[in-house]
């Protein structure tokens, strides 16, 4: 489920001070608090959009909990293998983004492809909704276009021994 | 849909866990036997991650803007400044 911008603003306003207090108590700066909070908030937003968010208390407590884990991980007080699955996936993607020219691969696909792939793989919208939003005749033709975009990027990736490069 | 797109769809269904248990088992057998399918699957998995990373960066920029907006609100700024003083 998608959050509206005003809901995001409200969440931010309520949840950030908790994280800021925690980071400050553990010797972090305001900049650290903001960075950690953004990471935790992104984990929350992505899980929510994907429909895989498991909250046992409140969204605010969930974000604070993820922020604590991310801070401990950054301080190397917990190992990657100890991270919950959603946090581990997030930190692995961040590491990959620093090692790979992600933009080079994606930009070649063009803006429309990027938007199309985003709405499916990041925003988790249905092909029905995507077809309507992008003006396709129906979900099937939107699906075909989505796979063409995917192939365009995939076919640029060349593996080297033990790694991959452009 | 041309054959290659059908294969791309099959890979996606596997990666997104949309295949049935029988299809998954068959796909995993094919992965062992077909190195080209294996390579395409690995690359497709990377594309999923690249898309996620790219849009996460955009989302992060939005959060930065939101942060600056809130820090221009006197009440919010005061709350945060008090924490760090």
gemmi code that builds the backbone of each chain (N, CA, C; Angstrom):
import gemmi

chains = {
    "A": [
        ("UNK", (0.830, -1.197, 0.000), (0.000, 0.000, 0.000), (0.873, 1.259, 0.000)),
        ("UNK", (0.478, 2.195, -0.784), (1.210, 3.425, -0.973), (0.890, 4.437, 0.131)),
        ("UNK", (1.875, 5.192, 0.592), (1.600, 6.259, 1.546), (1.567, 7.585, 0.807)),
        ("UNK", (0.636, 8.434, 1.136), (0.568, 9.771, 0.542), (1.671, 10.641, 1.151)),
        ("UNK", (2.062, 11.684, 0.396), (3.145, 12.553, 0.857), (2.853, 13.171, 2.229)),
        ("UNK", (1.582, 13.575, 2.455), (1.273, 14.194, 3.751), (1.363, 13.178, 4.894)),
        ("UNK", (1.075, 11.897, 4.582), (1.218, 10.853, 5.612), (2.697, 10.628, 5.932)),
        ("UNK", (3.527, 10.685, 4.875), (4.969, 10.514, 5.066), (5.506, 11.644, 5.943)),
        ("UNK", (5.055, 12.844, 5.660), (5.478, 14.009, 6.440), (5.096, 13.840, 7.915)),
        ("UNK", (3.880, 13.382, 8.143), (3.384, 13.179, 9.502), (4.202, 12.113, 10.247)),
        ("UNK", (4.457, 10.986, 9.539), (5.283, 9.912, 10.109), (6.656, 10.437, 10.471)),
        ("UNK", (7.221, 11.210, 9.545), (8.574, 11.755, 9.733), (8.598, 12.622, 10.985)),
        ("UNK", (7.645, 13.521, 11.058), (7.566, 14.455, 12.179), (7.476, 13.708, 13.524)),
        ("UNK", (6.724, 12.617, 13.537), (6.523, 11.885, 14.796), (7.691, 10.956, 15.135)),
        ("UNK", (8.234, 10.315, 14.100), (9.205, 9.241, 14.367), (10.653, 9.715, 14.470)),
        ("UNK", (11.002, 10.793, 13.787), (12.413, 11.198, 13.779), (12.962, 11.539, 15.169)),
        ("UNK", (12.233, 12.282, 16.016), (12.803, 12.614, 17.336), (13.204, 11.381, 18.156)),
        ("UNK", (12.427, 10.290, 18.069), (12.787, 9.058, 18.814), (14.160, 8.558, 18.369)),
        ("UNK", (14.343, 8.529, 17.056), (15.603, 8.024, 16.498), (16.739, 8.987, 16.840)),
        ("UNK", (16.464, 10.273, 16.743), (17.495, 11.278, 17.056), (17.974, 11.114, 18.504)),
        ("UNK", (17.029, 10.900, 19.440), (17.398, 10.720, 20.855), (18.293, 9.486, 21.025)),
        ("UNK", (17.891, 8.412, 20.378), (18.656, 7.161, 20.494), (20.088, 7.348, 19.968)),
        ("UNK", (20.198, 7.943, 18.780), (21.520, 8.116, 18.155), (22.376, 9.073, 19.003)),
        ("UNK", (21.749, 10.126, 19.516), (22.495, 11.081, 20.344), (23.044, 10.401, 21.598)),
        ("UNK", (22.184, 9.587, 22.243), (22.624, 8.898, 23.467), (23.808, 7.962, 23.208)),
        ("UNK", (23.919, 7.513, 21.970), (25.014, 6.589, 21.643), (26.169, 7.280, 20.908)),
        ("UNK", (26.203, 8.602, 21.055), (27.362, 9.343, 20.557), (27.298, 9.784, 19.105)),
        ("UNK", (26.156, 9.611, 18.465), (26.035, 10.015, 17.064), (25.673, 11.481, 16.904)),
        ("UNK", (25.877, 11.990, 15.710), (25.561, 13.392, 15.417), (24.149, 13.505, 14.825)),
        ("UNK", (23.736, 14.756, 14.631), (22.429, 14.986, 14.006), (22.411, 14.432, 12.576)),
        ("UNK", (23.541, 14.552, 11.897), (23.668, 14.034, 10.531), (23.550, 12.493, 10.534)),
        ("UNK", (24.194, 11.853, 11.521), (24.087, 10.390, 11.655), (22.622, 10.000, 11.861)),
        ("UNK", (21.953, 10.757, 12.736), (20.553, 10.448, 13.056), (19.692, 10.543, 11.795)),
        ("UNK", (19.942, 11.574, 11.019), (19.161, 11.756, 9.784), (19.416, 10.593, 8.816)),
        ("UNK", (20.681, 10.236, 8.631), (21.026, 9.148, 7.695), (20.394, 7.830, 8.120)),
        ("UNK", (20.555, 7.512, 9.396), (20.024, 6.242, 9.907), (18.497, 6.244, 9.814)),
        ("UNK", (17.915, 7.386, 10.150), (16.457, 7.478, 10.086), (15.972, 7.283, 8.650)),
        ("UNK", (16.663, 7.896, 7.697), (16.246, 7.742, 6.293), (16.335, 6.283, 5.853)),
        ("UNK", (17.395, 5.610, 6.264), (17.511, 4.189, 5.912), (16.355, 3.387, 6.523)),
        ("UNK", (16.096, 3.635, 7.807), (15.024, 2.889, 8.487), (13.663, 3.207, 7.860)),
        ("UNK", (13.473, 4.467, 7.529), (12.203, 4.892, 6.936), (12.017, 4.248, 5.562)),
        ("UNK", (13.111, 4.146, 4.798), (13.029, 3.511, 3.484), (12.689, 2.026, 3.601)),
        ("UNK", (13.298, 1.369, 4.582), (12.953, -0.052, 4.807), (11.454, -0.157, 5.086)),
        ("UNK", (10.972, 0.727, 5.939), (9.546, 0.733, 6.306), (8.664, 0.977, 5.064)),
        ("UNK", (8.985, 2.022, 4.294), (8.153, 2.378, 3.129), (8.150, 1.270, 2.079)),
        ("UNK", (9.326, 0.674, 1.858), (9.413, -0.379, 0.853), (8.640, -1.623, 1.276)),
        ("UNK", (8.761, -1.965, 2.542), (8.010, -3.128, 3.049), (6.508, -2.879, 2.976)),
        ("UNK", (6.130, -1.667, 3.279), (4.704, -1.328, 3.261), (4.161, -1.426, 1.831)),
        ("UNK", (4.924, -0.867, 0.867), (4.489, -0.908, -0.533), (4.405, -2.352, -1.020)),
        ("UNK", (5.308, -3.186, -0.532), (5.356, -4.578, -0.966), (4.302, -5.438, -0.264)),
        ("UNK", (3.734, -4.892, 0.807), (2.727, -5.652, 1.558), (3.344, -6.712, 2.442)),
        ("UNK", (4.639, -6.541, 2.800), (5.301, -7.560, 3.631), (5.718, -6.993, 4.986)),
        ("UNK", (5.057, -5.918, 5.369), (5.409, -5.289, 6.634), (4.744, -6.037, 7.786)),
        ("UNK", (5.557, -6.515, 8.721), (4.990, -7.206, 9.889), (5.231, -6.327, 11.109)),
        ("UNK", (4.196, -5.618, 11.526), (4.328, -4.708, 12.655), (3.559, -5.256, 13.847)),
        ("UNK", (4.260, -5.372, 14.971), (3.603, -5.906, 16.160), (3.256, -4.810, 17.161)),
        ("UNK", (3.781, -3.606, 16.949), (3.422, -2.500, 17.846), (2.863, -1.342, 17.017)),
        ("UNK", (3.721, -0.352, 16.682), (3.258, 0.774, 15.878), (4.309, 1.063, 14.806)),
        ("UNK", (3.941, 1.754, 13.718), (4.932, 2.096, 12.693), (6.113, 2.863, 13.286)),
        ("UNK", (5.808, 3.740, 14.243), (6.854, 4.547, 14.884), (7.858, 3.647, 15.620)),
        ("UNK", (7.327, 2.660, 16.346), (8.208, 1.742, 17.075), (8.987, 0.856, 16.098)),
        ("UNK", (8.337, 0.497, 14.989), (9.005, -0.335, 13.976), (10.213, 0.417, 13.407)),
        ("UNK", (9.992, 1.683, 13.032), (11.070, 2.497, 12.443), (12.202, 2.672, 13.462)),
        ("UNK", (11.823, 2.923, 14.717), (12.848, 3.085, 15.760), (13.654, 1.790, 15.929)),
        ("UNK", (12.966, 0.663, 15.865), (13.636, -0.640, 16.004), (14.611, -0.888, 14.861)),
        ("UNK", (14.183, -0.590, 13.647), (15.064, -0.784, 12.478), (16.263, 0.166, 12.580)),
        ("UNK", (15.995, 1.401, 13.021), (17.076, 2.392, 13.149), (18.132, 1.901, 14.155)),
        ("UNK", (17.683, 1.307, 15.259), (18.637, 0.799, 16.263), (19.520, -0.292, 15.659)),
        ("UNK", (18.876, -1.184, 14.913), (19.637, -2.281, 14.289), (20.663, -1.715, 13.298)),
        ("UNK", (20.207, -0.736, 12.485), (21.112, -0.151, 11.492), (22.281, 0.574, 12.165)),
        ("UNK", (21.997, 1.221, 13.288), (23.064, 1.935, 13.997), (24.080, 0.949, 14.575)),
        ("UNK", (23.568, -0.111, 15.185), (24.470, -1.120, 15.754), (25.305, -1.777, 14.658)),
        ("UNK", (24.683, -1.954, 13.506), (25.404, -2.548, 12.374), (26.488, -1.589, 11.889)),
        ("UNK", (26.139, -0.309, 11.815), (27.115, 0.687, 11.365), (28.293, 0.771, 12.341)),
        ("UNK", (27.974, 0.603, 13.616), (29.026, 0.634, 14.642), (29.762, -0.707, 14.738)),
        ("UNK", (29.397, -1.618, 13.862), (29.985, -2.967, 13.816), (29.784, -3.723, 15.125)),
        ("UNK", (28.666, -3.432, 15.778), (28.371, -4.153, 17.018), (27.462, -5.336, 16.745)),
        ("UNK", (26.876, -5.372, 15.556), (26.222, -6.618, 15.130), (26.666, -6.947, 13.713)),
        ("UNK", (26.775, -8.221, 13.488), (27.273, -8.745, 12.233), (26.142, -8.783, 11.198)),
        ("UNK", (26.518, -8.718, 9.907), (25.514, -8.783, 8.841), (24.639, -10.040, 8.952)),
        ("UNK", (25.261, -11.140, 9.386), (24.504, -12.398, 9.474), (23.415, -12.341, 10.552)),
        ("UNK", (23.528, -11.360, 11.462), (22.534, -11.252, 12.540), (21.378, -10.315, 12.187)),
        ("UNK", (21.477, -9.692, 10.996), (20.444, -8.714, 10.634), (19.146, -9.401, 10.242)),
        ("UNK", (17.998, -8.781, 10.579), (16.738, -9.325, 10.070), (16.755, -9.266, 8.539)),
        ("UNK", (16.005, -10.148, 7.904), (16.046, -10.310, 6.446), (15.854, -8.989, 5.684)),
        ("UNK", (14.866, -8.174, 6.124), (14.586, -6.944, 5.376), (15.730, -5.934, 5.475)),
        ("UNK", (16.417, -5.944, 6.623), (17.535, -5.016, 6.802), (18.762, -5.532, 6.049)),
        ("UNK", (18.961, -6.846, 6.081), (20.106, -7.433, 5.372), (19.990, -7.152, 3.868)),
        ("UNK", (18.796, -7.334, 3.306), (18.592, -7.100, 1.874), (18.882, -5.643, 1.537)),
        ("UNK", (18.462, -4.766, 2.423), (18.647, -3.330, 2.212), (20.138, -2.963, 2.231)),
        ("UNK", (20.854, -3.459, 3.228), (22.275, -3.103, 3.337), (23.091, -3.745, 2.206)),
        ("UNK", (22.679, -4.932, 1.770), (23.385, -5.575, 0.643), (23.210, -4.764, -0.637)),
        ("UNK", (21.996, -4.252, -0.855), (21.752, -3.406, -2.029), (22.609, -2.150, -1.972)),
        ("UNK", (22.730, -1.570, -0.789), (23.540, -0.357, -0.642), (25.007, -0.636, -0.970)),
        ("UNK", (25.473, -1.800, -0.531), (26.868, -2.165, -0.827), (27.049, -2.357, -2.334)),
        ("UNK", (26.064, -2.981, -2.961), (26.131, -3.205, -4.416), (26.138, -1.873, -5.156)),
        ("UNK", (25.346, -0.924, -4.678), (25.237, 0.359, -5.377), (26.551, 1.127, -5.335)),
        ("UNK", (27.366, 0.849, -4.297), (28.658, 1.525, -4.234), (29.684, 0.845, -5.128)),
        ("UNK", (29.426, -0.419, -5.453), (30.406, -1.172, -6.240), (30.092, -1.168, -7.736)),
        ("UNK", (28.876, -0.834, -8.093), (28.449, -0.967, -9.488), (27.964, 0.335, -10.105)),
        ("UNK", (28.222, 0.523, -11.413), (27.723, 1.719, -12.093), (26.243, 1.547, -12.455)),
        ("UNK", (25.415, 1.487, -11.424), (23.995, 1.194, -11.604), (23.357, 2.135, -12.628)),
        ("UNK", (23.704, 3.426, -12.486), (23.090, 4.429, -13.367), (23.409, 4.175, -14.841)),
        ("UNK", (24.651, 3.745, -15.115), (25.037, 3.516, -16.511), (24.140, 2.477, -17.164)),
        ("UNK", (23.864, 1.420, -16.425), (23.011, 0.361, -16.965), (21.583, 0.872, -17.197)),
        ("UNK", (21.087, 1.582, -16.192), (19.669, 1.951, -16.244), (19.365, 3.072, -17.232)),
        ("UNK", (20.261, 4.048, -17.304), (19.971, 5.200, -18.153), (19.808, 4.819, -19.618)),
        ("UNK", (20.531, 3.784, -20.027), (20.448, 3.370, -21.431), (19.056, 2.845, -21.785)),
        ("UNK", (18.317, 2.434, -20.781), (16.975, 1.897, -21.045), (15.975, 3.003, -21.367)),
        ("UNK", (16.289, 4.234, -20.985), (15.375, 5.354, -21.250), (14.425, 5.605, -20.096)),
        ("UNK", (13.926, 6.829, -20.045), (13.105, 7.279, -18.927), (11.803, 6.478, -18.783)),
        ("UNK", (11.152, 6.215, -19.938), (9.858, 5.524, -19.854), (10.028, 4.112, -19.282)),
        ("UNK", (11.084, 3.440, -19.740), (11.356, 2.097, -19.214), (11.623, 2.151, -17.712)),
        ("UNK", (12.420, 3.142, -17.301), (12.749, 3.250, -15.879), (11.498, 3.436, -15.026)),
        ("UNK", (10.605, 4.286, -15.523), (9.366, 4.539, -14.783), (8.492, 3.285, -14.738)),
        ("UNK", (8.439, 2.602, -15.880), (7.633, 1.379, -15.962), (8.155, 0.319, -14.985)),
        ("UNK", (9.475, 0.140, -14.990), (10.072, -0.857, -14.093), (9.885, -0.454, -12.637)),
        ("UNK", (9.996, 0.841, -12.371), (9.815, 1.334, -10.998), (8.419, 1.000, -10.475)),
        ("UNK", (7.414, 1.295, -11.290), (6.047, 1.098, -10.785), (5.774, -0.376, -10.477)),
        ("UNK", (6.446, -1.273, -11.204), (6.220, -2.686, -10.924), (7.134, -3.203, -9.810)),
        ("UNK", (8.451, -2.982, -9.964), (9.397, -3.612, -9.031), (9.622, -2.827, -7.739)),
        ("UNK", (9.342, -1.533, -7.757), (9.584, -0.740, -6.531), (8.276, -0.348, -5.847)),
        ("UNK", (7.319, 0.136, -6.667), (6.044, 0.565, -6.070), (5.053, -0.587, -5.936)),
        ("UNK", (5.380, -1.693, -6.606), (4.537, -2.897, -6.533), (3.097, -2.684, -6.996)),
        ("UNK", (2.909, -1.872, -8.014), (1.562, -1.699, -8.568), (1.230, -2.907, -9.448)),
        ("UNK", (-0.063, -3.157, -9.625), (-0.471, -4.283, -10.478), (-0.299, -3.890, -11.944)),
        ("UNK", (-0.207, -4.896, -12.832), (-0.065, -4.607, -14.268), (-1.310, -3.901, -14.794)),
        ("UNK", (-2.440, -4.168, -14.187), (-3.687, -3.481, -14.550), (-3.534, -1.965, -14.313)),
        ("UNK", (-3.055, -1.611, -13.123), (-2.860, -0.193, -12.786), (-1.787, 0.437, -13.669)),
        ("UNK", (-0.734, -0.344, -13.928), (0.372, 0.174, -14.738), (-0.101, 0.443, -16.168)),
        ("UNK", (-0.907, -0.486, -16.708), (-1.438, -0.313, -18.074), (-2.240, 0.986, -18.159)),
        ("UNK", (-3.064, 1.224, -17.147), (-3.900, 2.429, -17.150), (-3.021, 3.677, -17.033)),
        ("UNK", (-2.036, 3.623, -16.153), (-1.191, 4.792, -15.919), (-0.345, 5.154, -17.147)),
        ("UNK", (0.151, 4.126, -17.856), (1.045, 4.390, -18.991), (0.329, 4.379, -20.342)),
        ("UNK", (-0.978, 4.159, -20.325), (-1.746, 4.195, -21.561), (-1.582, 2.974, -22.457)),
        ("UNK", (-1.309, 1.800, -21.861), (-1.254, 0.569, -22.658), (-2.678, 0.054, -22.855)),
        ("UNK", (-2.835, -0.770, -23.917), (-4.186, -1.250, -24.212), (-4.695, -2.209, -23.132)),
        ("UNK", (-3.793, -2.834, -22.406), (-4.207, -3.737, -21.328), (-3.004, -4.261, -20.582)),
        ("UNK", (-3.228, -5.068, -19.517), (-2.119, -5.569, -18.702), (-1.108, -6.393, -19.504)),
        ("UNK", (-1.613, -7.128, -20.505), (-0.699, -7.992, -21.264), (0.309, -7.154, -22.050)),
        ("UNK", (-0.178, -6.102, -22.696), (0.775, -5.313, -23.485), (1.727, -4.536, -22.569)),
        ("UNK", (1.244, -4.161, -21.390), (2.148, -3.518, -20.415), (3.208, -4.525, -19.957)),
        ("UNK", (2.782, -5.776, -19.776), (3.726, -6.827, -19.338), (4.799, -7.054, -20.393)),
        ("UNK", (4.383, -7.115, -21.658), (5.343, -7.328, -22.753), (6.367, -6.193, -22.752)),
        ("UNK", (5.891, -4.962, -22.624), (6.803, -3.807, -22.625), (7.743, -3.864, -21.419)),
        ("UNK", (7.199, -4.270, -20.289), (8.023, -4.368, -19.075), (9.179, -5.354, -19.293)),
        ("UNK", (8.867, -6.499, -19.906), (9.922, -7.491, -20.140), (10.925, -7.021, -21.187)),
        ("UNK", (10.467, -6.242, -22.167), (11.403, -5.695, -23.162), (12.385, -4.742, -22.467)),
        ("UNK", (11.850, -3.932, -21.558), (12.706, -2.994, -20.801), (13.710, -3.763, -19.946)),
        ("UNK", (13.220, -4.790, -19.297), (14.060, -5.618, -18.426), (15.202, -6.240, -19.232)),
        ("UNK", (14.856, -6.773, -20.403), (15.865, -7.412, -21.267), (16.901, -6.409, -21.740)),
        ("UNK", (16.426, -5.199, -22.049), (17.335, -4.167, -22.552), (18.459, -3.923, -21.540)),
        ("UNK", (18.104, -3.881, -20.268), (19.111, -3.651, -19.224), (19.915, -4.931, -18.984)),
        ("UNK", (19.199, -6.037, -18.884), (19.865, -7.310, -18.572), (20.946, -7.639, -19.603)),
        ("UNK", (20.641, -7.363, -20.877), (21.574, -7.752, -21.931), (22.840, -6.900, -21.979)),
        ("UNK", (22.829, -5.790, -21.232), (24.050, -4.970, -21.185), (25.038, -5.487, -20.153)),
        ("UNK", (24.531, -6.243, -19.186), (25.397, -6.697, -18.095), (26.264, -7.844, -18.589)),
        ("UNK", (27.553, -7.664, -18.412), (28.488, -8.736, -18.814), (29.222, -9.205, -17.561)),
        ("UNK", (29.223, -10.513, -17.375), (29.942, -11.069, -16.220), (31.419, -11.219, -16.544)),
        ("UNK", (32.232, -10.870, -15.549), (33.664, -11.196, -15.629), (33.880, -12.338, -14.651)),
        ("UNK", (35.109, -12.833, -14.568), (35.370, -13.908, -13.625), (35.131, -13.415, -12.206)),
        ("UNK", (34.199, -14.050, -11.546), (33.932, -13.732, -10.148), (33.243, -12.409, -9.908)),
        ("UNK", (32.944, -11.666, -10.962), (32.280, -10.363, -10.783), (31.552, -10.033, -12.079)),
        ("UNK", (31.111, -8.811, -12.172), (30.467, -8.400, -13.405), (30.866, -6.963, -13.684)),
        ("UNK", (30.788, -6.602, -14.965), (31.180, -5.249, -15.328), (30.404, -4.860, -16.573)),
        ("UNK", (30.624, -3.605, -16.982), (29.924, -3.143, -18.194), (30.483, -3.850, -19.410)),
    ],
    "B": [
        ("UNK", (3.756, -13.428, -27.543), (5.030, -12.985, -26.978), (6.134, -13.881, -27.551)),
        ("UNK", (7.266, -13.255, -27.972), (8.335, -14.072, -28.532), (8.973, -14.939, -27.440)),
        ("UNK", (9.683, -16.001, -27.932), (10.204, -16.998, -26.997), (11.083, -16.416, -25.895)),
        ("UNK", (11.924, -15.437, -26.291), (12.840, -14.893, -25.288), (12.066, -14.164, -24.183)),
        ("UNK", (10.984, -13.483, -24.581), (10.186, -12.780, -23.563), (9.478, -13.783, -22.645)),
        ("UNK", (9.085, -14.903, -23.241), (8.444, -15.946, -22.414), (9.445, -16.454, -21.373)),
        ("UNK", (10.701, -16.595, -21.822), (11.742, -17.049, -20.896), (11.985, -15.987, -19.811)),
        ("UNK", (11.994, -14.716, -20.226), (12.189, -13.621, -19.262), (11.076, -13.640, -18.223)),
        ("UNK", (9.865, -13.883, -18.687), (8.711, -13.951, -17.775), (8.862, -15.129, -16.806)),
        ("UNK", (9.339, -16.241, -17.332), (9.516, -17.429, -16.498), (10.563, -17.154, -15.410)),
        ("UNK", (11.641, -16.489, -15.818), (12.695, -16.138, -14.840), (12.113, -15.207, -13.775)),
        ("UNK", (11.353, -14.218, -14.225), (10.768, -13.257, -13.281), (9.833, -13.952, -12.297)),
        ("UNK", (9.014, -14.835, -12.813), (8.087, -15.556, -11.931), (8.849, -16.334, -10.862)),
        ("UNK", (9.982, -16.902, -11.275), (10.805, -17.648, -10.314), (11.406, -16.685, -9.277)),
        ("UNK", (11.999, -15.588, -9.779), (12.659, -14.644, -8.854), (11.667, -13.990, -7.901)),
        ("UNK", (10.476, -13.723, -8.394), (9.475, -13.048, -7.559), (8.612, -14.049, -6.779)),
        ("UNK", (9.016, -15.305, -6.851), (8.319, -16.384, -6.139), (6.845, -16.479, -6.532)),
        ("UNK", (6.590, -16.295, -7.835), (5.209, -16.395, -8.313), (4.949, -17.749, -8.985)),
        ("UNK", (5.990, -18.584, -9.086), (5.824, -19.899, -9.716), (5.209, -20.866, -8.711)),
        ("UNK", (4.526, -21.866, -9.252), (3.989, -22.910, -8.370), (5.157, -23.770, -7.894)),
        ("UNK", (4.955, -24.589, -6.852), (6.062, -25.457, -6.392), (6.599, -26.354, -7.508)),
        ("UNK", (5.708, -26.854, -8.353), (6.146, -27.737, -9.451), (6.977, -26.952, -10.473)),
        ("UNK", (6.513, -25.744, -10.801), (7.257, -24.904, -11.761), (8.621, -24.514, -11.201)),
        ("UNK", (8.639, -24.237, -9.903), (9.901, -23.847, -9.248), (10.911, -24.992, -9.321)),
        ("UNK", (10.414, -26.193, -9.043), (11.289, -27.361, -9.048), (11.865, -27.580, -10.457)),
        ("UNK", (10.982, -27.472, -11.450), (11.389, -27.659, -12.842), (12.398, -26.584, -13.244)),
        ("UNK", (12.121, -25.351, -12.830), (13.018, -24.237, -13.168), (14.400, -24.469, -12.550)),
        ("UNK", (14.411, -24.924, -11.321), (15.695, -25.150, -10.651), (16.487, -26.277, -11.298)),
        ("UNK", (15.766, -27.263, -11.827), (16.422, -28.341, -12.591), (17.044, -27.748, -13.849)),
        ("UNK", (16.267, -26.901, -14.533), (16.756, -26.268, -15.764), (17.978, -25.395, -15.499)),
        ("UNK", (17.976, -24.736, -14.336), (19.115, -23.882, -13.980), (20.409, -24.696, -13.883)),
        ("UNK", (20.265, -25.913, -13.387), (21.438, -26.779, -13.233), (21.963, -27.250, -14.586)),
        ("UNK", (21.029, -27.422, -15.529), (21.409, -27.994, -16.829), (21.747, -26.960, -17.888)),
        ("UNK", (21.235, -25.743, -17.711), (21.358, -24.734, -18.768), (22.121, -23.514, -18.236)),
        ("UNK", (23.394, -23.422, -18.615), (24.222, -22.332, -18.074), (23.765, -20.965, -18.573)),
        ("UNK", (23.192, -20.943, -19.779), (22.701, -19.664, -20.319), (21.507, -19.163, -19.495)),
        ("UNK", (20.634, -20.091, -19.131), (19.483, -19.719, -18.293), (19.973, -19.254, -16.921)),
        ("UNK", (20.969, -19.922, -16.412), (21.529, -19.554, -15.106), (22.069, -18.120, -15.151)),
        ("UNK", (22.817, -17.825, -16.231), (23.413, -16.490, -16.351), (22.331, -15.422, -16.488)),
        ("UNK", (21.327, -15.714, -17.310), (20.232, -14.734, -17.483), (19.506, -14.499, -16.155)),
        ("UNK", (19.330, -15.554, -15.394), (18.627, -15.435, -14.114), (19.420, -14.556, -13.141)),
        ("UNK", (20.728, -14.787, -13.096), (21.579, -13.977, -12.220), (21.539, -12.506, -12.636)),
        ("UNK", (21.578, -12.267, -13.945), (21.559, -10.885, -14.439), (20.205, -10.225, -14.175)),
        ("UNK", (19.164, -11.015, -14.351), (17.817, -10.461, -14.121), (17.636, -10.085, -12.643)),
        ("UNK", (18.215, -10.914, -11.794), (18.159, -10.622, -10.353), (18.864, -9.280, -10.087)),
        ("UNK", (19.992, -9.067, -10.784), (20.718, -7.804, -10.635), (19.882, -6.623, -11.121)),
        ("UNK", (19.181, -6.815, -12.243), (18.346, -5.712, -12.763), (17.298, -5.334, -11.722)),
        ("UNK", (16.683, -6.313, -11.100), (15.704, -6.016, -10.039), (16.362, -5.139, -8.968)),
        ("UNK", (17.574, -5.520, -8.589), (18.259, -4.769, -7.526), (18.645, -3.374, -8.004)),
        ("UNK", (19.079, -3.270, -9.262), (19.460, -1.961, -9.803), (18.255, -1.013, -9.797)),
        ("UNK", (17.108, -1.538, -10.210), (15.895, -0.708, -10.249), (15.558, -0.229, -8.835)),
        ("UNK", (15.673, -1.150, -7.886), (15.378, -0.815, -6.494), (16.361, 0.257, -5.986)),
        ("UNK", (17.636, 0.065, -6.286), (18.668, 1.000, -5.821), (18.437, 2.389, -6.410)),
        ("UNK", (18.157, 2.430, -7.705), (17.965, 3.705, -8.403), (16.800, 4.488, -7.791)),
        ("UNK", (15.695, 3.802, -7.598), (14.512, 4.504, -7.089), (14.626, 4.798, -5.596)),
        ("UNK", (15.414, 3.984, -4.919), (15.670, 4.273, -3.507), (16.463, 5.582, -3.383)),
        ("UNK", (17.399, 5.794, -4.319), (18.167, 7.047, -4.296), (17.241, 8.241, -4.480)),
        ("UNK", (16.283, 8.105, -5.394), (15.336, 9.207, -5.617), (14.500, 9.444, -4.367)),
        ("UNK", (14.057, 8.342, -3.763), (13.245, 8.426, -2.554), (14.033, 9.097, -1.421)),
        ("UNK", (15.321, 8.746, -1.362), (16.176, 9.317, -0.318), (16.298, 10.837, -0.501)),
        ("UNK", (16.390, 11.274, -1.772), (16.458, 12.718, -2.039), (15.176, 13.397, -1.557)),
        ("UNK", (14.033, 12.715, -1.759), (12.759, 13.275, -1.290), (12.773, 13.409, 0.236)),
        ("UNK", (13.330, 12.385, 0.897), (13.397, 12.435, 2.366), (14.328, 13.560, 2.827)),
        ("UNK", (15.410, 13.781, 2.080), (16.323, 14.900, 2.399), (15.553, 16.221, 2.323)),
        ("UNK", (14.777, 16.382, 1.254), (14.000, 17.618, 1.088), (13.001, 17.791, 2.233)),
        ("UNK", (12.398, 16.662, 2.600), (11.421, 16.679, 3.686), (12.097, 17.104, 4.999)),
        ("UNK", (13.298, 16.568, 5.195), (14.052, 16.894, 6.402), (14.335, 18.402, 6.460)),
        ("UNK", (14.793, 18.940, 5.328), (15.108, 20.376, 5.300), (13.841, 21.215, 5.506)),
        ("UNK", (12.751, 20.731, 4.940), (11.478, 21.438, 5.113), (11.105, 21.459, 6.606)),
        ("UNK", (11.183, 20.298, 7.251), (10.797, 20.226, 8.666), (11.751, 21.031, 9.557)),
        ("UNK", (13.018, 21.031, 9.181), (13.984, 21.784, 9.993), (13.804, 23.291, 9.839)),
        ("UNK", (12.975, 23.690, 8.891), (12.650, 25.123, 8.784), (11.404, 25.459, 9.604)),
        ("UNK", (10.775, 24.420, 10.174), (9.614, 24.642, 11.035), (10.139, 24.852, 12.465)),
        ("UNK", (9.889, 26.033, 13.063), (10.500, 26.344, 14.370), (10.280, 25.272, 15.443)),
        ("UNK", (9.079, 24.724, 15.570), (8.812, 23.743, 16.638), (9.649, 22.480, 16.459)),
        ("UNK", (9.660, 21.993, 15.224), (10.391, 20.760, 14.938), (11.892, 20.980, 15.148)),
        ("UNK", (12.392, 22.098, 14.625), (13.821, 22.412, 14.751), (14.222, 22.500, 16.228)),
        ("UNK", (13.349, 23.131, 17.030), (13.638, 23.285, 18.454), (13.735, 21.908, 19.129)),
        ("UNK", (12.778, 21.037, 18.799), (12.785, 19.680, 19.383), (14.103, 18.969, 19.068)),
        ("UNK", (14.515, 19.037, 17.810), (15.728, 18.316, 17.398), (16.978, 18.986, 17.991)),
        ("UNK", (17.013, 20.320, 17.952), (18.183, 21.024, 18.498), (18.345, 20.734, 19.991)),
        ("UNK", (17.231, 20.635, 20.717), (17.296, 20.350, 22.155), (17.900, 18.972, 22.416)),
        ("UNK", (17.590, 18.031, 21.537), (18.138, 16.671, 21.703), (19.666, 16.695, 21.594)),
        ("UNK", (20.160, 17.510, 20.681), (21.602, 17.496, 20.402), (22.395, 18.589, 21.143)),
        ("UNK", (21.747, 19.245, 22.128), (22.521, 20.254, 22.870), (22.813, 19.744, 24.285)),
    ],
}
model = gemmi.Model(1)
for chain_id, residues in chains.items():
    chain = gemmi.Chain(chain_id)
    for i, (resn, *xyz) in enumerate(residues, 1):
        res = gemmi.Residue()
        res.name, res.seqid = resn, gemmi.SeqId(i, " ")
        for name, pos in zip(("N", "CA", "C"), xyz):
            atom = gemmi.Atom()
            atom.name, atom.element = name, gemmi.Element(name[0])
            atom.pos, atom.b_iso = gemmi.Position(*pos), 0.0
            res.add_atom(atom)
        chain.add_residue(res)
    model.add_chain(chain)
structure = gemmi.Structure()
structure.add_model(model)
structure.setup_entities()
